[in-house]
């Protein structure tokens, strides 16, 4: 009995297409609009204000027991709470509660990854300028005219706000 061996040709597997880019580096970034950013800041402002007002309300309610010297530390606590609220959440996940509700996120302008706490703080120190009377116009103008829709704090921290 004779066995024949059949030659089998092996063809190379077709090459696979390259994997899609990771979601943290969009080919064409979708920047958050002025309206989305404003709505997120409005939500966050209400939350941070309520948290910061707690000591002021308590002092006012019990003002006959509390000396007026407690108002200055309470006011400083209010501003620190406001500043740290934004810095903490943006430095941890890139999203505050308001940004999460609007599905927008603060990221590095080059890598599109979440920024660290230091850059979030730089970004939010300059929020003070945006909050001053008539200076909010600077923020509105910068967001409206910037190709990446960045305000002053975004320029300083090299961040952008993207839609998710």
CNS distance restraints for C-alpha pairs under 8 A (distance, minus, plus):
assign (resid  21 and name CA) (resid  25 and name CA) 6.72 0.50 0.50
assign (resid  21 and name CA) (resid  26 and name CA) 7.25 0.50 0.50
assign (resid  21 and name CA) (resid  27 and name CA) 7.95 0.50 0.50
assign (resid  22 and name CA) (resid  26 and name CA) 7.48 0.50 0.50
assign (resid  24 and name CA) (resid 111 and name CA) 7.30 0.50 0.50
assign (resid  24 and name CA) (resid 112 and name CA) 5.33 0.50 0.50
assign (resid  24 and name CA) (resid 113 and name CA) 5.96 0.50 0.50
assign (resid  25 and name CA) (resid  29 and name CA) 7.99 0.50 0.50
assign (resid  25 and name CA) (resid 111 and name CA) 6.32 0.50 0.50
assign (resid  25 and name CA) (resid 112 and name CA) 5.54 0.50 0.50
assign (resid  25 and name CA) (resid 113 and name CA) 7.88 0.50 0.50
assign (resid  26 and name CA) (resid 112 and name CA) 7.79 0.50 0.50
assign (resid  29 and name CA) (resid 162 and name CA) 6.96 0.50 0.50
assign (resid  30 and name CA) (resid 162 and name CA) 5.68 0.50 0.50
assign (resid  30 and name CA) (resid 163 and name CA) 5.67 0.50 0.50
assign (resid  30 and name CA) (resid 164 and name CA) 7.99 0.50 0.50
assign (resid  31 and name CA) (resid 148 and name CA) 6.61 0.50 0.50
assign (resid  31 and name CA) (resid 149 and name CA) 6.69 0.50 0.50
assign (resid  31 and name CA) (resid 160 and name CA) 7.34 0.50 0.50
assign (resid  31 and name CA) (resid 161 and name CA) 5.86 0.50 0.50
assign (resid  31 and name CA) (resid 162 and name CA) 4.33 0.50 0.50
assign (resid  31 and name CA) (resid 163 and name CA) 5.72 0.50 0.50
assign (resid  32 and name CA) (resid  36 and name CA) 6.15 0.50 0.50
assign (resid  32 and name CA) (resid  37 and name CA) 6.53 0.50 0.50
assign (resid  32 and name CA) (resid 104 and name CA) 6.45 0.50 0.50
assign (resid  32 and name CA) (resid 149 and name CA) 7.47 0.50 0.50
assign (resid  32 and name CA) (resid 161 and name CA) 5.63 0.50 0.50
assign (resid  32 and name CA) (resid 162 and name CA) 5.01 0.50 0.50
assign (resid  32 and name CA) (resid 163 and name CA) 5.09 0.50 0.50
assign (resid  33 and name CA) (resid  37 and name CA) 6.24 0.50 0.50
assign (resid  33 and name CA) (resid 149 and name CA) 7.43 0.50 0.50
assign (resid  34 and name CA) (resid  38 and name CA) 6.02 0.50 0.50
assign (resid  34 and name CA) (resid 140 and name CA) 7.64 0.50 0.50
assign (resid  34 and name CA) (resid 143 and name CA) 6.82 0.50 0.50
assign (resid  34 and name CA) (resid 144 and name CA) 7.30 0.50 0.50
assign (resid  34 and name CA) (resid 149 and name CA) 7.88 0.50 0.50
assign (resid  35 and name CA) (resid  39 and name CA) 6.09 0.50 0.50
assign (resid  36 and name CA) (resid  40 and name CA) 6.20 0.50 0.50
assign (resid  36 and name CA) (resid 102 and name CA) 6.50 0.50 0.50
assign (resid  36 and name CA) (resid 104 and name CA) 7.81 0.50 0.50
assign (resid  37 and name CA) (resid  41 and name CA) 6.18 0.50 0.50
assign (resid  37 and name CA) (resid  99 and name CA) 7.61 0.50 0.50
assign (resid  37 and name CA) (resid 104 and name CA) 7.97 0.50 0.50
assign (resid  38 and name CA) (resid  42 and name CA) 6.07 0.50 0.50
assign (resid  39 and name CA) (resid  43 and name CA) 6.34 0.50 0.50
assign (resid  39 and name CA) (resid  98 and name CA) 7.45 0.50 0.50
assign (resid  39 and name CA) (resid 102 and name CA) 7.63 0.50 0.50
assign (resid  40 and name CA) (resid  44 and name CA) 6.12 0.50 0.50
assign (resid  40 and name CA) (resid  97 and name CA) 7.89 0.50 0.50
assign (resid  40 and name CA) (resid  98 and name CA) 4.19 0.50 0.50
assign (resid  40 and name CA) (resid  99 and name CA) 5.05 0.50 0.50
assign (resid  40 and name CA) (resid 101 and name CA) 7.37 0.50 0.50
assign (resid  40 and name CA) (resid 102 and name CA) 6.30 0.50 0.50
assign (resid  41 and name CA) (resid  45 and name CA) 5.63 0.50 0.50
assign (resid  41 and name CA) (resid  98 and name CA) 6.47 0.50 0.50
assign (resid  41 and name CA) (resid  99 and name CA) 7.72 0.50 0.50
assign (resid  42 and name CA) (resid  46 and name CA) 6.29 0.50 0.50
assign (resid  42 and name CA) (resid  98 and name CA) 7.59 0.50 0.50
assign (resid  43 and name CA) (resid  47 and name CA) 6.48 0.50 0.50
assign (resid  43 and name CA) (resid  97 and name CA) 7.62 0.50 0.50
assign (resid  43 and name CA) (resid  98 and name CA) 5.07 0.50 0.50
assign (resid  44 and name CA) (resid  48 and name CA) 5.98 0.50 0.50
assign (resid  44 and name CA) (resid  86 and name CA) 7.92 0.50 0.50
assign (resid  44 and name CA) (resid  96 and name CA) 7.00 0.50 0.50
assign (resid  44 and name CA) (resid  97 and name CA) 6.45 0.50 0.50
assign (resid  44 and name CA) (resid  98 and name CA) 5.14 0.50 0.50
assign (resid  45 and name CA) (resid  49 and name CA) 5.79 0.50 0.50
assign (resid  45 and name CA) (resid  82 and name CA) 7.71 0.50 0.50
assign (resid  46 and name CA) (resid  50 and name CA) 6.11 0.50 0.50
assign (resid  47 and name CA) (resid  51 and name CA) 6.30 0.50 0.50
assign (resid  48 and name CA) (resid  52 and name CA) 6.02 0.50 0.50
assign (resid  48 and name CA) (resid  81 and name CA) 6.64 0.50 0.50
assign (resid  48 and name CA) (resid  82 and name CA) 5.11 0.50 0.50
assign (resid  48 and name CA) (resid  85 and name CA) 6.42 0.50 0.50
assign (resid  49 and name CA) (resid  53 and name CA) 5.92 0.50 0.50
assign (resid  49 and name CA) (resid  78 and name CA) 7.36 0.50 0.50
assign (resid  49 and name CA) (resid  82 and name CA) 6.65 0.50 0.50
assign (resid  50 and name CA) (resid  54 and name CA) 6.58 0.50 0.50
assign (resid  51 and name CA) (resid  78 and name CA) 7.76 0.50 0.50
assign (resid  51 and name CA) (resid  81 and name CA) 7.15 0.50 0.50
assign (resid  52 and name CA) (resid  56 and name CA) 7.78 0.50 0.50
assign (resid  52 and name CA) (resid  77 and name CA) 6.58 0.50 0.50
assign (resid  52 and name CA) (resid  78 and name CA) 4.05 0.50 0.50
assign (resid  52 and name CA) (resid  79 and name CA) 7.12 0.50 0.50
assign (resid  52 and name CA) (resid  81 and name CA) 5.50 0.50 0.50
assign (resid  52 and name CA) (resid  82 and name CA) 6.65 0.50 0.50
assign (resid  53 and name CA) (resid  57 and name CA) 6.04 0.50 0.50
assign (resid  53 and name CA) (resid  78 and name CA) 6.14 0.50 0.50
assign (resid  54 and name CA) (resid  58 and name CA) 6.20 0.50 0.50
assign (resid  55 and name CA) (resid  59 and name CA) 6.09 0.50 0.50
assign (resid  55 and name CA) (resid  74 and name CA) 5.85 0.50 0.50
assign (resid  55 and name CA) (resid  77 and name CA) 7.99 0.50 0.50
assign (resid  55 and name CA) (resid  78 and name CA) 8.00 0.50 0.50
assign (resid  56 and name CA) (resid  60 and name CA) 6.09 0.50 0.50
assign (resid  56 and name CA) (resid  71 and name CA) 6.95 0.50 0.50
assign (resid  56 and name CA) (resid  74 and name CA) 5.74 0.50 0.50
assign (resid  56 and name CA) (resid  75 and name CA) 7.11 0.50 0.50
assign (resid  57 and name CA) (resid  61 and name CA) 6.04 0.50 0.50
assign (resid  58 and name CA) (resid  62 and name CA) 6.17 0.50 0.50
assign (resid  59 and name CA) (resid  63 and name CA) 5.33 0.50 0.50
assign (resid  59 and name CA) (resid  66 and name CA) 6.30 0.50 0.50
assign (resid  59 and name CA) (resid  70 and name CA) 7.53 0.50 0.50
assign (resid  59 and name CA) (resid  71 and name CA) 7.33 0.50 0.50
assign (resid  62 and name CA) (resid  66 and name CA) 6.20 0.50 0.50
assign (resid  63 and name CA) (resid  67 and name CA) 6.85 0.50 0.50
assign (resid  63 and name CA) (resid  68 and name CA) 7.64 0.50 0.50
assign (resid  66 and name CA) (resid  70 and name CA) 6.86 0.50 0.50
assign (resid  69 and name CA) (resid  73 and name CA) 7.69 0.50 0.50
assign (resid  70 and name CA) (resid  74 and name CA) 6.21 0.50 0.50
assign (resid  71 and name CA) (resid  75 and name CA) 6.05 0.50 0.50
assign (resid  72 and name CA) (resid  76 and name CA) 6.20 0.50 0.50
assign (resid  73 and name CA) (resid  77 and name CA) 6.01 0.50 0.50
assign (resid  74 and name CA) (resid  78 and name CA) 6.20 0.50 0.50
assign (resid  75 and name CA) (resid  79 and name CA) 6.51 0.50 0.50
assign (resid  76 and name CA) (resid  80 and name CA) 6.08 0.50 0.50
assign (resid  77 and name CA) (resid  81 and name CA) 5.93 0.50 0.50
assign (resid  78 and name CA) (resid  82 and name CA) 6.32 0.50 0.50
assign (resid  79 and name CA) (resid  83 and name CA) 6.18 0.50 0.50
assign (resid  80 and name CA) (resid  84 and name CA) 5.88 0.50 0.50
assign (resid  81 and name CA) (resid  85 and name CA) 5.83 0.50 0.50
assign (resid  82 and name CA) (resid  86 and name CA) 6.82 0.50 0.50
assign (resid  83 and name CA) (resid  87 and name CA) 6.28 0.50 0.50
assign (resid  83 and name CA) (resid 121 and name CA) 7.98 0.50 0.50
assign (resid  83 and name CA) (resid 124 and name CA) 6.55 0.50 0.50
assign (resid  83 and name CA) (resid 125 and name CA) 7.33 0.50 0.50
assign (resid  84 and name CA) (resid  88 and name CA) 5.58 0.50 0.50
assign (resid  84 and name CA) (resid 121 and name CA) 7.94 0.50 0.50
assign (resid  85 and name CA) (resid  89 and name CA) 6.36 0.50 0.50
assign (resid  85 and name CA) (resid  96 and name CA) 7.88 0.50 0.50
assign (resid  86 and name CA) (resid  90 and name CA) 5.98 0.50 0.50
assign (resid  86 and name CA) (resid  96 and name CA) 6.43 0.50 0.50
assign (resid  86 and name CA) (resid 120 and name CA) 7.79 0.50 0.50
assign (resid  86 and name CA) (resid 124 and name CA) 6.84 0.50 0.50
assign (resid  87 and name CA) (resid  91 and name CA) 5.74 0.50 0.50
assign (resid  87 and name CA) (resid 117 and name CA) 6.50 0.50 0.50
assign (resid  87 and name CA) (resid 120 and name CA) 5.01 0.50 0.50
assign (resid  87 and name CA) (resid 121 and name CA) 5.11 0.50 0.50
assign (resid  87 and name CA) (resid 123 and name CA) 7.98 0.50 0.50
assign (resid  87 and name CA) (resid 124 and name CA) 6.29 0.50 0.50
assign (resid  88 and name CA) (resid  92 and name CA) 6.07 0.50 0.50
assign (resid  88 and name CA) (resid 117 and name CA) 6.67 0.50 0.50
assign (resid  88 and name CA) (resid 120 and name CA) 7.59 0.50 0.50
assign (resid  89 and name CA) (resid  93 and name CA) 6.00 0.50 0.50
assign (resid  89 and name CA) (resid  94 and name CA) 6.33 0.50 0.50
assign (resid  89 and name CA) (resid  95 and name CA) 5.75 0.50 0.50
assign (resid  89 and name CA) (resid  96 and name CA) 5.00 0.50 0.50
assign (resid  89 and name CA) (resid  97 and name CA) 7.99 0.50 0.50
assign (resid  90 and name CA) (resid  94 and name CA) 3.86 0.50 0.50
assign (resid  90 and name CA) (resid  95 and name CA) 5.05 0.50 0.50
assign (resid  90 and name CA) (resid  96 and name CA) 6.03 0.50 0.50
assign (resid  90 and name CA) (resid 106 and name CA) 6.50 0.50 0.50
assign (resid  90 and name CA) (resid 114 and name CA) 7.88 0.50 0.50
assign (resid  90 and name CA) (resid 115 and name CA) 7.45 0.50 0.50
assign (resid  90 and name CA) (resid 117 and name CA) 7.39 0.50 0.50
assign (resid  90 and name CA) (resid 120 and name CA) 5.87 0.50 0.50
assign (resid  91 and name CA) (resid 114 and name CA) 7.23 0.50 0.50
assign (resid  91 and name CA) (resid 115 and name CA) 5.78 0.50 0.50
assign (resid  91 and name CA) (resid 116 and name CA) 4.81 0.50 0.50
assign (resid  91 and name CA) (resid 117 and name CA) 4.06 0.50 0.50
assign (resid  91 and name CA) (resid 118 and name CA) 7.45 0.50 0.50
assign (resid  91 and name CA) (resid 119 and name CA) 7.42 0.50 0.50
assign (resid  91 and name CA) (resid 120 and name CA) 5.21 0.50 0.50
assign (resid  91 and name CA) (resid 121 and name CA) 7.86 0.50 0.50
assign (resid  92 and name CA) (resid 114 and name CA) 7.71 0.50 0.50
assign (resid  92 and name CA) (resid 115 and name CA) 7.90 0.50 0.50
assign (resid  92 and name CA) (resid 116 and name CA) 7.01 0.50 0.50
assign (resid  92 and name CA) (resid 117 and name CA) 6.92 0.50 0.50
assign (resid  93 and name CA) (resid 114 and name CA) 6.35 0.50 0.50
assign (resid  94 and name CA) (resid 105 and name CA) 5.22 0.50 0.50
assign (resid  94 and name CA) (resid 106 and name CA) 4.69 0.50 0.50
assign (resid  94 and name CA) (resid 107 and name CA) 6.30 0.50 0.50
assign (resid  94 and name CA) (resid 114 and name CA) 5.38 0.50 0.50
assign (resid  94 and name CA) (resid 115 and name CA) 6.82 0.50 0.50
assign (resid  95 and name CA) (resid  99 and name CA) 5.20 0.50 0.50
assign (resid  95 and name CA) (resid 100 and name CA) 5.58 0.50 0.50
assign (resid  95 and name CA) (resid 104 and name CA) 7.11 0.50 0.50
assign (resid  95 and name CA) (resid 105 and name CA) 5.14 0.50 0.50
assign (resid  95 and name CA) (resid 106 and name CA) 6.45 0.50 0.50
assign (resid  96 and name CA) (resid 100 and name CA) 6.07 0.50 0.50
assign (resid  97 and name CA) (resid 101 and name CA) 6.22 0.50 0.50
assign (resid  98 and name CA) (resid 102 and name CA) 6.30 0.50 0.50
assign (resid  99 and name CA) (resid 103 and name CA) 5.80 0.50 0.50
assign (resid  99 and name CA) (resid 104 and name CA) 5.07 0.50 0.50
assign (resid  99 and name CA) (resid 105 and name CA) 6.22 0.50 0.50
assign (resid 100 and name CA) (resid 104 and name CA) 6.20 0.50 0.50
assign (resid 100 and name CA) (resid 105 and name CA) 7.35 0.50 0.50
assign (resid 103 and name CA) (resid 163 and name CA) 6.05 0.50 0.50
assign (resid 103 and name CA) (resid 164 and name CA) 5.47 0.50 0.50
assign (resid 104 and name CA) (resid 161 and name CA) 6.46 0.50 0.50
assign (resid 104 and name CA) (resid 162 and name CA) 5.41 0.50 0.50
assign (resid 104 and name CA) (resid 163 and name CA) 4.40 0.50 0.50
assign (resid 104 and name CA) (resid 164 and name CA) 5.55 0.50 0.50
assign (resid 105 and name CA) (resid 161 and name CA) 5.31 0.50 0.50
assign (resid 105 and name CA) (resid 162 and name CA) 5.33 0.50 0.50
assign (resid 105 and name CA) (resid 163 and name CA) 6.56 0.50 0.50
assign (resid 105 and name CA) (resid 164 and name CA) 7.05 0.50 0.50
assign (resid 106 and name CA) (resid 114 and name CA) 6.67 0.50 0.50
assign (resid 106 and name CA) (resid 115 and name CA) 7.47 0.50 0.50
assign (resid 106 and name CA) (resid 159 and name CA) 6.54 0.50 0.50
assign (resid 106 and name CA) (resid 160 and name CA) 5.73 0.50 0.50
assign (resid 106 and name CA) (resid 161 and name CA) 4.46 0.50 0.50
assign (resid 106 and name CA) (resid 162 and name CA) 6.52 0.50 0.50
assign (resid 107 and name CA) (resid 111 and name CA) 7.85 0.50 0.50
assign (resid 107 and name CA) (resid 112 and name CA) 5.03 0.50 0.50
assign (resid 107 and name CA) (resid 113 and name CA) 5.15 0.50 0.50
assign (resid 107 and name CA) (resid 114 and name CA) 4.62 0.50 0.50
assign (resid 107 and name CA) (resid 115 and name CA) 5.73 0.50 0.50
assign (resid 107 and name CA) (resid 159 and name CA) 5.48 0.50 0.50
assign (resid 107 and name CA) (resid 160 and name CA) 5.58 0.50 0.50
assign (resid 107 and name CA) (resid 161 and name CA) 6.27 0.50 0.50
assign (resid 107 and name CA) (resid 162 and name CA) 7.29 0.50 0.50
assign (resid 108 and name CA) (resid 112 and name CA) 4.79 0.50 0.50
assign (resid 108 and name CA) (resid 113 and name CA) 5.45 0.50 0.50
assign (resid 108 and name CA) (resid 114 and name CA) 6.23 0.50 0.50
assign (resid 108 and name CA) (resid 115 and name CA) 5.80 0.50 0.50
assign (resid 108 and name CA) (resid 158 and name CA) 6.20 0.50 0.50
assign (resid 108 and name CA) (resid 159 and name CA) 4.51 0.50 0.50
assign (resid 108 and name CA) (resid 160 and name CA) 6.30 0.50 0.50
assign (resid 109 and name CA) (resid 158 and name CA) 5.74 0.50 0.50
assign (resid 109 and name CA) (resid 159 and name CA) 4.72 0.50 0.50
assign (resid 109 and name CA) (resid 160 and name CA) 5.30 0.50 0.50
assign (resid 115 and name CA) (resid 119 and name CA) 6.21 0.50 0.50
assign (resid 115 and name CA) (resid 120 and name CA) 6.62 0.50 0.50
assign (resid 115 and name CA) (resid 159 and name CA) 7.80 0.50 0.50
assign (resid 116 and name CA) (resid 120 and name CA) 6.33 0.50 0.50
assign (resid 117 and name CA) (resid 121 and name CA) 6.11 0.50 0.50
assign (resid 118 and name CA) (resid 122 and name CA) 6.37 0.50 0.50
assign (resid 119 and name CA) (resid 123 and name CA) 6.15 0.50 0.50
assign (resid 119 and name CA) (resid 157 and name CA) 5.33 0.50 0.50
assign (resid 120 and name CA) (resid 124 and name CA) 6.21 0.50 0.50
assign (resid 120 and name CA) (resid 157 and name CA) 7.23 0.50 0.50
assign (resid 121 and name CA) (resid 125 and name CA) 5.97 0.50 0.50
assign (resid 122 and name CA) (resid 126 and name CA) 6.75 0.50 0.50
assign (resid 122 and name CA) (resid 153 and name CA) 6.81 0.50 0.50
assign (resid 122 and name CA) (resid 156 and name CA) 7.00 0.50 0.50
assign (resid 122 and name CA) (resid 157 and name CA) 5.82 0.50 0.50
assign (resid 123 and name CA) (resid 127 and name CA) 6.88 0.50 0.50
assign (resid 123 and name CA) (resid 152 and name CA) 7.94 0.50 0.50
assign (resid 123 and name CA) (resid 153 and name CA) 4.12 0.50 0.50
assign (resid 123 and name CA) (resid 154 and name CA) 5.76 0.50 0.50
assign (resid 123 and name CA) (resid 156 and name CA) 6.63 0.50 0.50
assign (resid 123 and name CA) (resid 157 and name CA) 5.35 0.50 0.50
assign (resid 124 and name CA) (resid 128 and name CA) 7.35 0.50 0.50
assign (resid 124 and name CA) (resid 153 and name CA) 6.43 0.50 0.50
assign (resid 125 and name CA) (resid 153 and name CA) 7.46 0.50 0.50
assign (resid 126 and name CA) (resid 130 and name CA) 7.02 0.50 0.50
assign (resid 126 and name CA) (resid 152 and name CA) 6.76 0.50 0.50
assign (resid 126 and name CA) (resid 153 and name CA) 5.03 0.50 0.50
assign (resid 127 and name CA) (resid 131 and name CA) 6.35 0.50 0.50
assign (resid 127 and name CA) (resid 153 and name CA) 6.47 0.50 0.50
assign (resid 128 and name CA) (resid 132 and name CA) 6.51 0.50 0.50
assign (resid 129 and name CA) (resid 135 and name CA) 6.07 0.50 0.50
assign (resid 129 and name CA) (resid 136 and name CA) 7.16 0.50 0.50
assign (resid 130 and name CA) (resid 135 and name CA) 5.52 0.50 0.50
assign (resid 130 and name CA) (resid 136 and name CA) 4.38 0.50 0.50
assign (resid 130 and name CA) (resid 137 and name CA) 7.74 0.50 0.50
assign (resid 130 and name CA) (resid 138 and name CA) 7.22 0.50 0.50
assign (resid 130 and name CA) (resid 139 and name CA) 5.88 0.50 0.50
assign (resid 131 and name CA) (resid 135 and name CA) 6.82 0.50 0.50
assign (resid 131 and name CA) (resid 136 and name CA) 5.92 0.50 0.50
assign (resid 132 and name CA) (resid 136 and name CA) 6.55 0.50 0.50
assign (resid 134 and name CA) (resid 138 and name CA) 7.95 0.50 0.50
assign (resid 135 and name CA) (resid 139 and name CA) 7.13 0.50 0.50
assign (resid 136 and name CA) (resid 140 and name CA) 6.26 0.50 0.50
assign (resid 137 and name CA) (resid 141 and name CA) 5.98 0.50 0.50
assign (resid 138 and name CA) (resid 142 and name CA) 6.05 0.50 0.50
assign (resid 138 and name CA) (resid 151 and name CA) 7.97 0.50 0.50
assign (resid 139 and name CA) (resid 143 and name CA) 6.09 0.50 0.50
assign (resid 139 and name CA) (resid 151 and name CA) 5.06 0.50 0.50
assign (resid 139 and name CA) (resid 152 and name CA) 6.44 0.50 0.50
assign (resid 140 and name CA) (resid 144 and name CA) 6.00 0.50 0.50
assign (resid 140 and name CA) (resid 151 and name CA) 7.41 0.50 0.50
assign (resid 141 and name CA) (resid 145 and name CA) 6.00 0.50 0.50
assign (resid 142 and name CA) (resid 146 and name CA) 5.58 0.50 0.50
assign (resid 142 and name CA) (resid 149 and name CA) 7.04 0.50 0.50
assign (resid 142 and name CA) (resid 150 and name CA) 6.28 0.50 0.50
assign (resid 142 and name CA) (resid 151 and name CA) 5.24 0.50 0.50
assign (resid 142 and name CA) (resid 152 and name CA) 7.08 0.50 0.50
assign (resid 143 and name CA) (resid 148 and name CA) 7.75 0.50 0.50
assign (resid 143 and name CA) (resid 149 and name CA) 4.23 0.50 0.50
assign (resid 143 and name CA) (resid 150 and name CA) 4.93 0.50 0.50
assign (resid 143 and name CA) (resid 151 and name CA) 5.21 0.50 0.50
assign (resid 144 and name CA) (resid 149 and name CA) 6.24 0.50 0.50
assign (resid 145 and name CA) (resid 149 and name CA) 7.00 0.50 0.50
assign (resid 146 and name CA) (resid 150 and name CA) 5.94 0.50 0.50
assign (resid 148 and name CA) (resid 160 and name CA) 6.71 0.50 0.50
assign (resid 149 and name CA) (resid 160 and name CA) 7.27 0.50 0.50
assign (resid 149 and name CA) (resid 161 and name CA) 7.78 0.50 0.50
assign (resid 150 and name CA) (resid 154 and name CA) 5.25 0.50 0.50
assign (resid 150 and name CA) (resid 155 and name CA) 6.23 0.50 0.50
assign (resid 150 and name CA) (resid 159 and name CA) 7.61 0.50 0.50
assign (resid 150 and name CA) (resid 160 and name CA) 6.06 0.50 0.50
assign (resid 150 and name CA) (resid 161 and name CA) 7.63 0.50 0.50
assign (resid 151 and name CA) (resid 155 and name CA) 6.41 0.50 0.50
assign (resid 152 and name CA) (resid 156 and name CA) 6.33 0.50 0.50
assign (resid 153 and name CA) (resid 157 and name CA) 6.09 0.50 0.50
assign (resid 154 and name CA) (resid 158 and name CA) 5.49 0.50 0.50
assign (resid 154 and name CA) (resid 159 and name CA) 4.74 0.50 0.50
assign (resid 154 and name CA) (resid 160 and name CA) 6.06 0.50 0.50
assign (resid 155 and name CA) (resid 159 and name CA) 6.60 0.50 0.50
